[in-house]
Amino acid sequence: MNDPQPISPRARMQALLAIPERQRTDAEWDELNELEIKLAAGNREGAPQQNPRGNAPAPGGGQNQGRRPQRRFHQRPPKPR
């Protein structure tokens, strides 16, 4: 009858974060990592799906609308003389 209420993932994460890092056990670290992944914005239920290209800008927006994107390359180090 008086079963303990299950703790919400957010409340459990807050409880784990309240433990100083040096005092957390490996199991607590693992649980904290799992909760952070589970509660990440992209993993929540009802979160908007990311487009297939990953980090491509949304269509119709952005400052470079109608312009070709600039390519950036790493500079080769100068040759020794």
A tleap script that builds the chain and sets N, CA, C and O, in Angstrom:
source leaprc.protein.ff14SB
mol = sequence {
  NMET ASN ASP PRO GLN PRO ILE SER PRO ARG
  ALA ARG MET GLN ALA LEU LEU ALA ILE PRO
  GLU ARG GLN ARG THR ASP ALA GLU TRP ASP
  GLU LEU ASN GLU LEU GLU ILE LYS LEU ALA
  ALA GLY ASN ARG GLU GLY ALA PRO GLN GLN
  ASN PRO ARG GLY ASN ALA PRO ALA PRO GLY
  GLY GLY GLN ASN GLN GLY ARG ARG PRO GLN
  ARG ARG PHE HIE GLN ARG PRO PRO LYS PRO
  CARG
}
set mol.1.N position { 0.810 -1.185 0.000 }
set mol.1.CA position { 0.000 0.000 0.000 }
set mol.1.C position { 0.860 1.258 0.000 }
set mol.1.O position { 0.603 2.190 -0.763 }
set mol.2.N position { 1.860 1.286 0.838 }
set mol.2.CA position { 2.710 2.460 0.924 }
set mol.2.C position { 4.001 2.239 0.146 }
set mol.2.O position { 5.098 2.429 0.672 }
set mol.3.N position { 3.856 1.836 -1.116 }
set mol.3.CA position { 5.038 1.636 -1.946 }
set mol.3.C position { 5.727 2.969 -2.159 }
set mol.3.O position { 5.061 3.986 -2.350 }
set mol.4.N position { 7.054 2.981 -2.130 }
set mol.4.CA position { 7.753 4.249 -2.377 }
set mol.4.C position { 7.529 4.710 -3.809 }
set mol.4.O position { 7.528 3.914 -4.749 }
set mol.5.N position { 7.342 5.997 -3.946 }
set mol.5.CA position { 7.115 6.577 -5.266 }
set mol.5.C position { 8.420 6.530 -6.062 }
set mol.5.O position { 9.482 6.836 -5.522 }
set mol.6.N position { 8.349 6.145 -7.355 }
set mol.6.CA position { 9.573 6.144 -8.152 }
set mol.6.C position { 10.076 7.570 -8.330 }
set mol.6.O position { 9.295 8.495 -8.555 }
set mol.7.N position { 11.369 7.729 -8.229 }
set mol.7.CA position { 11.971 9.061 -8.346 }
set mol.7.C position { 12.100 9.406 -9.830 }
set mol.7.O position { 12.451 8.551 -10.644 }
set mol.8.N position { 11.818 10.647 -10.171 }
set mol.8.CA position { 11.897 11.060 -11.570 }
set mol.8.C position { 13.366 11.092 -11.997 }
set mol.8.O position { 14.248 11.308 -11.165 }
set mol.9.N position { 13.634 10.877 -13.296 }
set mol.9.CA position { 15.025 10.906 -13.768 }
set mol.9.C position { 15.714 12.242 -13.475 }
set mol.9.O position { 16.899 12.269 -13.142 }
set mol.10.N position { 14.976 13.346 -13.596 }
set mol.10.CA position { 15.581 14.656 -13.320 }
set mol.10.C position { 15.948 14.798 -11.842 }
set mol.10.O position { 17.014 15.314 -11.507 }
set mol.11.N position { 15.065 14.341 -10.970 }
set mol.11.CA position { 15.351 14.425 -9.534 }
set mol.11.C position { 16.532 13.525 -9.174 }
set mol.11.O position { 17.370 13.901 -8.355 }
set mol.12.N position { 16.602 12.337 -9.783 }
set mol.12.CA position { 17.721 11.440 -9.512 }
set mol.12.C position { 19.037 12.058 -10.001 }
set mol.12.O position { 20.068 11.950 -9.337 }
set mol.13.N position { 18.987 12.702 -11.165 }
set mol.13.CA position { 20.192 13.336 -11.687 }
set mol.13.C position { 20.648 14.454 -10.750 }
set mol.13.O position { 21.844 14.601 -10.501 }
set mol.14.N position { 19.717 15.233 -10.236 }
set mol.14.CA position { 20.067 16.305 -9.296 }
set mol.14.C position { 20.682 15.730 -8.023 }
set mol.14.O position { 21.624 16.291 -7.463 }
set mol.15.N position { 20.128 14.590 -7.574 }
set mol.15.CA position { 20.680 13.956 -6.373 }
set mol.15.C position { 22.101 13.472 -6.628 }
set mol.15.O position { 22.964 13.608 -5.760 }
set mol.16.N position { 22.353 12.915 -7.793 }
set mol.16.CA position { 23.699 12.444 -8.130 }
set mol.16.C position { 24.667 13.614 -8.282 }
set mol.16.O position { 25.827 13.519 -7.882 }
set mol.17.N position { 24.193 14.714 -8.858 }
set mol.17.CA position { 25.053 15.882 -9.031 }
set mol.17.C position { 25.385 16.541 -7.694 }
set mol.17.O position { 26.381 17.256 -7.587 }
set mol.18.N position { 24.555 16.306 -6.674 }
set mol.18.CA position { 24.799 16.886 -5.356 }
set mol.18.C position { 25.952 16.175 -4.639 }
set mol.18.O position { 26.532 16.721 -3.701 }
set mol.19.N position { 26.279 14.964 -5.082 }
set mol.19.CA position { 27.389 14.215 -4.487 }
set mol.19.C position { 28.693 14.775 -5.044 }
set mol.19.O position { 28.830 14.885 -6.263 }
set mol.20.N position { 29.643 15.130 -4.203 }
set mol.20.CA position { 30.928 15.628 -4.712 }
set mol.20.C position { 31.577 14.586 -5.632 }
set mol.20.O position { 31.483 13.383 -5.392 }
set mol.21.N position { 32.237 15.073 -6.689 }
set mol.21.CA position { 32.802 14.181 -7.703 }
set mol.21.C position { 33.729 13.131 -7.103 }
set mol.21.O position { 33.692 11.968 -7.507 }
set mol.22.N position { 34.540 13.519 -6.166 }
set mol.22.CA position { 35.508 12.582 -5.583 }
set mol.22.C position { 34.850 11.493 -4.761 }
set mol.22.O position { 35.462 10.456 -4.505 }
set mol.23.N position { 33.610 11.712 -4.343 }
set mol.23.CA position { 32.933 10.744 -3.492 }
set mol.23.C position { 31.974 9.843 -4.265 }
set mol.23.O position { 31.408 8.916 -3.687 }
set mol.24.N position { 31.780 10.099 -5.565 }
set mol.24.CA position { 30.872 9.264 -6.353 }
set mol.24.C position { 31.498 7.905 -6.646 }
set mol.24.O position { 32.691 7.803 -6.928 }
set mol.25.N position { 30.670 6.866 -6.574 }
set mol.25.CA position { 31.135 5.532 -6.918 }
set mol.25.C position { 31.067 5.358 -8.430 }
set mol.25.O position { 30.459 6.169 -9.129 }
set mol.26.N position { 31.687 4.310 -8.926 }
set mol.26.CA position { 31.634 4.027 -10.362 }
set mol.26.C position { 30.189 3.815 -10.817 }
set mol.26.O position { 29.807 4.255 -11.902 }
set mol.27.N position { 29.392 3.144 -9.993 }
set mol.27.CA position { 27.992 2.913 -10.345 }
set mol.27.C position { 27.226 4.236 -10.436 }
set mol.27.O position { 26.382 4.408 -11.315 }
set mol.28.N position { 27.522 5.167 -9.529 }
set mol.28.CA position { 26.861 6.476 -9.568 }
set mol.28.C position { 27.290 7.261 -10.797 }
set mol.28.O position { 26.466 7.928 -11.423 }
set mol.29.N position { 28.583 7.190 -11.155 }
set mol.29.CA position { 29.049 7.854 -12.376 }
set mol.29.C position { 28.334 7.271 -13.593 }
set mol.29.O position { 27.888 8.015 -14.466 }
set mol.30.N position { 28.223 5.945 -13.655 }
set mol.30.CA position { 27.554 5.302 -14.789 }
set mol.30.C position { 26.096 5.729 -14.881 }
set mol.30.O position { 25.596 6.039 -15.962 }
set mol.31.N position { 25.417 5.741 -13.730 }
set mol.31.CA position { 24.015 6.150 -13.707 }
set mol.31.C position { 23.864 7.609 -14.139 }
set mol.31.O position { 22.942 7.945 -14.882 }
set mol.32.N position { 24.762 8.467 -13.680 }
set mol.32.CA position { 24.722 9.876 -14.053 }
set mol.32.C position { 24.917 10.045 -15.555 }
set mol.32.O position { 24.207 10.824 -16.190 }
set mol.33.N position { 25.874 9.321 -16.124 }
set mol.33.CA position { 26.104 9.389 -17.569 }
set mol.33.C position { 24.882 8.924 -18.352 }
set mol.33.O position { 24.503 9.547 -19.344 }
set mol.34.N position { 24.268 7.834 -17.910 }
set mol.34.CA position { 23.067 7.337 -18.593 }
set mol.34.C position { 21.936 8.352 -18.523 }
set mol.34.O position { 21.232 8.570 -19.509 }
set mol.35.N position { 21.759 8.972 -17.362 }
set mol.35.CA position { 20.694 9.968 -17.221 }
set mol.35.C position { 20.964 11.190 -18.088 }
set mol.35.O position { 20.035 11.741 -18.679 }
set mol.36.N position { 22.226 11.626 -18.175 }
set mol.36.CA position { 22.549 12.781 -19.022 }
set mol.36.C position { 22.234 12.480 -20.479 }
set mol.36.O position { 21.725 13.344 -21.193 }
set mol.37.N position { 22.530 11.271 -20.924 }
set mol.37.CA position { 22.230 10.890 -22.306 }
set mol.37.C position { 20.725 10.816 -22.509 }
set mol.37.O position { 20.199 11.314 -23.504 }
set mol.38.N position { 20.038 10.195 -21.566 }
set mol.38.CA position { 18.581 10.030 -21.673 }
set mol.38.C position { 17.859 11.374 -21.692 }
set mol.38.O position { 16.870 11.540 -22.406 }
set mol.39.N position { 18.354 12.337 -20.906 }
set mol.39.CA position { 17.678 13.627 -20.779 }
set mol.39.C position { 18.200 14.680 -21.751 }
set mol.39.O position { 17.736 15.820 -21.723 }
set mol.40.N position { 19.151 14.325 -22.606 }
set mol.40.CA position { 19.675 15.288 -23.586 }
set mol.40.C position { 18.546 15.715 -24.513 }
set mol.40.O position { 17.639 14.934 -24.800 }
set mol.41.N position { 18.605 16.949 -24.976 }
set mol.41.CA position { 17.521 17.527 -25.773 }
set mol.41.C position { 17.164 16.675 -26.983 }
set mol.41.O position { 15.980 16.509 -27.278 }
set mol.42.N position { 18.127 16.140 -27.680 }
set mol.42.CA position { 17.863 15.363 -28.883 }
set mol.42.C position { 17.296 13.994 -28.614 }
set mol.42.O position { 16.771 13.361 -29.530 }
set mol.43.N position { 17.384 13.512 -27.385 }
set mol.43.CA position { 16.908 12.172 -27.058 }
set mol.43.C position { 15.557 12.162 -26.362 }
set mol.43.O position { 15.011 11.093 -26.092 }
set mol.44.N position { 15.016 13.322 -26.072 }
set mol.44.CA position { 13.726 13.386 -25.386 }
set mol.44.C position { 12.595 13.028 -26.332 }
set mol.44.O position { 12.668 13.272 -27.536 }
set mol.45.N position { 11.548 12.445 -25.765 }
set mol.45.CA position { 10.373 12.133 -26.572 }
set mol.45.C position { 9.734 13.433 -27.045 }
set mol.45.O position { 9.612 14.391 -26.281 }
set mol.46.N position { 9.332 13.458 -28.300 }
set mol.46.CA position { 8.697 14.640 -28.855 }
set mol.46.C position { 9.681 15.682 -29.331 }
set mol.46.O position { 9.276 16.746 -29.797 }
set mol.47.N position { 10.978 15.397 -29.223 }
set mol.47.CA position { 11.983 16.352 -29.699 }
set mol.47.C position { 11.987 16.348 -31.223 }
set mol.47.O position { 11.791 15.297 -31.832 }
set mol.48.N position { 12.206 17.500 -31.850 }
set mol.48.CA position { 12.249 17.526 -33.313 }
set mol.48.C position { 13.403 16.671 -33.819 }
set mol.48.O position { 14.492 16.665 -33.246 }
set mol.49.N position { 13.142 15.953 -34.898 }
set mol.49.CA position { 14.165 15.102 -35.486 }
set mol.49.C position { 15.200 15.947 -36.205 }
set mol.49.O position { 14.868 16.947 -36.841 }
set mol.50.N position { 16.453 15.537 -36.099 }
set mol.50.CA position { 17.521 16.240 -36.787 }
set mol.50.C position { 17.481 15.832 -38.256 }
set mol.50.O position { 17.189 14.680 -38.579 }
set mol.51.N position { 17.778 16.790 -39.150 }
set mol.51.CA position { 17.736 16.457 -40.565 }
set mol.51.C position { 18.859 15.490 -40.914 }
set mol.51.O position { 19.828 15.397 -40.161 }
set mol.52.N position { 18.768 14.767 -42.026 }
set mol.52.CA position { 19.724 13.716 -42.350 }
set mol.52.C position { 21.164 14.208 -42.499 }
set mol.52.O position { 22.095 13.427 -42.301 }
set mol.53.N position { 21.369 15.471 -42.840 }
set mol.53.CA position { 22.724 15.977 -43.036 }
set mol.53.C position { 23.366 16.408 -41.726 }
set mol.53.O position { 24.516 16.846 -41.718 }
set mol.54.N position { 22.650 16.293 -40.633 }
set mol.54.CA position { 23.240 16.605 -39.339 }
set mol.54.C position { 23.208 18.082 -39.036 }
set mol.54.O position { 22.212 18.580 -38.511 }
set mol.55.N position { 24.267 18.793 -39.350 }
set mol.55.CA position { 24.374 20.185 -38.945 }
set mol.55.C position { 24.031 21.159 -40.069 }
set mol.55.O position { 24.424 22.324 -40.010 }
set mol.56.N position { 23.312 20.708 -41.082 }
set mol.56.CA position { 22.939 21.601 -42.176 }
set mol.56.C position { 21.935 22.633 -41.667 }
set mol.56.O position { 21.087 22.302 -40.838 }
set mol.57.N position { 22.011 23.872 -42.143 }
set mol.57.CA position { 21.073 24.893 -41.675 }
set mol.57.C position { 19.647 24.600 -42.149 }
set mol.57.O position { 19.430 23.908 -43.143 }
set mol.58.N position { 18.713 25.134 -41.426 }
set mol.58.CA position { 17.310 24.959 -41.803 }
set mol.58.C position { 17.042 25.697 -43.104 }
set mol.58.O position { 17.592 26.777 -43.323 }
set mol.59.N position { 16.209 25.137 -43.970 }
set mol.59.CA position { 15.930 25.805 -45.239 }
set mol.59.C position { 15.267 27.156 -45.028 }
set mol.59.O position { 14.408 27.310 -44.160 }
set mol.60.N position { 15.675 28.132 -45.832 }
set mol.60.CA position { 15.046 29.447 -45.798 }
set mol.60.C position { 15.572 30.373 -44.729 }
set mol.60.O position { 15.088 31.500 -44.614 }
set mol.61.N position { 16.532 29.952 -43.948 }
set mol.61.CA position { 17.026 30.814 -42.885 }
set mol.61.C position { 18.508 31.050 -43.026 }
set mol.61.O position { 19.152 30.511 -43.926 }
set mol.62.N position { 19.039 31.844 -42.150 }
set mol.62.CA position { 20.477 32.072 -42.142 }
set mol.62.C position { 20.862 33.371 -42.810 }
set mol.62.O position { 20.087 33.939 -43.580 }
set mol.63.N position { 22.063 33.840 -42.513 }
set mol.63.CA position { 22.527 35.108 -43.055 }
set mol.63.C position { 23.005 34.991 -44.484 }
set mol.63.O position { 22.934 35.968 -45.230 }
set mol.64.N position { 23.483 33.849 -44.888 }
set mol.64.CA position { 24.066 33.690 -46.214 }
set mol.64.C position { 23.041 33.214 -47.240 }
set mol.64.O position { 23.395 32.529 -48.199 }
set mol.65.N position { 21.823 33.561 -47.050 }
set mol.65.CA position { 20.781 33.108 -47.964 }
set mol.65.C position { 21.052 33.664 -49.368 }
set mol.65.O position { 21.188 34.873 -49.556 }
set mol.66.N position { 21.126 32.768 -50.334 }
set mol.66.CA position { 21.367 33.163 -51.713 }
set mol.66.C position { 22.845 33.279 -52.049 }
set mol.66.O position { 23.190 33.490 -53.212 }
set mol.67.N position { 23.718 33.148 -51.074 }
set mol.67.CA position { 25.152 33.211 -51.319 }
set mol.67.C position { 25.752 31.835 -51.192 }
set mol.67.O position { 25.249 30.990 -50.452 }
set mol.68.N position { 26.834 31.613 -51.920 }
set mol.68.CA position { 27.550 30.361 -51.788 }
set mol.68.C position { 28.278 30.342 -50.455 }
set mol.68.O position { 28.857 31.354 -50.059 }
set mol.69.N position { 28.263 29.204 -49.748 }
set mol.69.CA position { 28.978 29.156 -48.474 }
set mol.69.C position { 30.480 29.245 -48.707 }
set mol.69.O position { 31.003 28.722 -49.691 }
set mol.70.N position { 31.155 29.907 -47.798 }
set mol.70.CA position { 32.600 30.046 -47.889 }
set mol.70.C position { 33.257 28.761 -47.427 }
set mol.70.O position { 32.855 28.184 -46.417 }
set mol.71.N position { 34.258 28.312 -48.154 }
set mol.71.CA position { 35.012 27.146 -47.730 }
set mol.71.C position { 36.218 27.622 -46.930 }
set mol.71.O position { 36.862 28.617 -47.266 }
set mol.72.N position { 36.496 26.900 -45.890 }
set mol.72.CA position { 37.651 27.238 -45.067 }
set mol.72.C position { 38.576 26.039 -45.050 }
set mol.72.O position { 38.151 24.909 -44.810 }
set mol.73.N position { 39.823 26.295 -45.302 }
set mol.73.CA position { 40.822 25.243 -45.318 }
set mol.73.C position { 41.894 25.549 -44.288 }
set mol.73.O position { 42.126 26.701 -43.923 }
set mol.74.N position { 42.531 24.505 -43.839 }
set mol.74.CA position { 43.664 24.688 -42.942 }
set mol.74.C position { 44.847 25.198 -43.749 }
set mol.74.O position { 45.069 24.768 -44.881 }
set mol.75.N position { 45.582 26.088 -43.179 }
set mol.75.CA position { 46.755 26.624 -43.833 }
set mol.75.C position { 47.928 25.654 -43.672 }
set mol.75.O position { 48.170 25.135 -42.583 }
set mol.76.N position { 48.641 25.422 -44.753 }
set mol.76.CA position { 49.824 24.583 -44.704 }
set mol.76.C position { 50.931 25.371 -44.005 }
set mol.76.O position { 51.098 26.562 -44.270 }
set mol.77.N position { 51.692 24.721 -43.110 }
set mol.77.CA position { 52.774 25.456 -42.451 }
set mol.77.C position { 53.834 25.869 -43.475 }
set mol.77.O position { 54.039 25.167 -44.465 }
set mol.78.N position { 54.502 26.989 -43.249 }
set mol.78.CA position { 55.513 27.442 -44.205 }
set mol.78.C position { 56.685 26.474 -44.247 }
set mol.78.O position { 57.017 25.823 -43.257 }
set mol.79.N position { 57.313 26.397 -45.447 }
set mol.79.CA position { 58.485 25.530 -45.607 }
set mol.79.C position { 59.681 26.174 -44.937 }
set mol.79.O position { 59.851 27.391 -44.997 }
set mol.80.N position { 60.508 25.365 -44.301 }
set mol.80.CA position { 61.718 25.939 -43.689 }
set mol.80.C position { 62.684 26.428 -44.762 }
set mol.80.O position { 62.785 25.824 -45.829 }
set mol.81.N position { 63.384 27.507 -44.485 }
set mol.81.CA position { 64.339 28.057 -45.470 }
set mol.81.C position { 65.725 27.579 -45.209 }
set mol.81.O position { 66.650 27.941 -45.936 }
savepdb mol mol.pdb
quit
